[in-house]
Amino acid sequence: MCYTFHAAAGEQDAWTNRAGHLLRATPIALHEERIEFQLPENSRTVEYPLSVFLPSEQIRLKQGLGITCMPDEIKSTYEFSLRSMERLNILHRKRKIDDADYQAKRSSILQQFRDQAASLIEQNKLTAKQLDAILMQLESP
């Protein structure tokens, strides 16, 4: 499951494909499973299937474009946390809970999600940067 977050296009870098060849270009967009690059020498754009790049490069390309892929192990926790935040926001808008209680409950939901994600960071299935992006999505009203 991938969530897109607002971010600037990636910086120019060298990207390694599965054959070991380097592409020096700036990633500018992901269209379905094709990545669009801008070439530095003539500003022309080219597209390649994302699958031609090494798995580690695919992650780096997506991160550079502000796309965070959520590990399967945390999807249900995310969905539960999202629903909890939505219910909490409704209660707050309807003035069923006061501001202090609202803030405390929000913090609790976010902390529970962080706690669940901690093991994935230890297993290198999630980076701290990815977790921050996911938490920002949960925090948005």
Secondary structure in CASP SS format (residue, H / E / C, confidence):
PFRMAT SS
TARGET T0000
AUTHOR 0000-0000-0000
METHOD secondary structure of the structure
MODEL  1
M C 1.00
C E 1.00
Y E 1.00
T E 1.00
F C 1.00
H C 1.00
A C 1.00
A C 1.00
A C 1.00
G C 1.00
E C 1.00
Q C 1.00
D E 1.00
A E 1.00
W E 1.00
T E 1.00
N E 1.00
R C 1.00
A C 1.00
G C 1.00
H C 1.00
L E 1.00
L E 1.00
R E 1.00
A E 1.00
T E 1.00
P E 1.00
I E 1.00
A E 1.00
L E 1.00
H E 1.00
E C 1.00
E C 1.00
R E 1.00
I E 1.00
E E 1.00
F E 1.00
Q E 1.00
L C 1.00
P C 1.00
E C 1.00
N C 1.00
S C 1.00
R C 1.00
T E 1.00
V E 1.00
E E 1.00
Y E 1.00
P E 1.00
L H 1.00
S H 1.00
V H 1.00
F E 1.00
L C 1.00
P H 1.00
S H 1.00
E H 1.00
Q H 1.00
I H 1.00
R H 1.00
L H 1.00
K H 1.00
Q H 1.00
G H 1.00
L C 1.00
G C 1.00
I E 1.00
T E 1.00
C E 1.00
M C 1.00
P C 1.00
D H 1.00
E H 1.00
I H 1.00
K H 1.00
S H 1.00
T H 1.00
Y H 1.00
E H 1.00
F H 1.00
S H 1.00
L H 1.00
R H 1.00
S H 1.00
M H 1.00
E H 1.00
R H 1.00
L H 1.00
N H 1.00
I H 1.00
L H 1.00
H H 1.00
R H 1.00
K C 1.00
R C 1.00
K C 1.00
I C 1.00
D C 1.00
D H 1.00
A H 1.00
D H 1.00
Y H 1.00
Q H 1.00
A H 1.00
K H 1.00
R H 1.00
S H 1.00
S H 1.00
I H 1.00
L H 1.00
Q H 1.00
Q H 1.00
F H 1.00
R H 1.00
D H 1.00
Q H 1.00
A H 1.00
A H 1.00
S H 1.00
L H 1.00
I H 1.00
E H 1.00
Q C 1.00
N C 1.00
K C 1.00
L C 1.00
T C 1.00
A H 1.00
K H 1.00
Q H 1.00
L H 1.00
D H 1.00
A H 1.00
I H 1.00
L H 1.00
M H 1.00
Q H 1.00
L H 1.00
E H 1.00
S C 1.00
P C 1.00
END
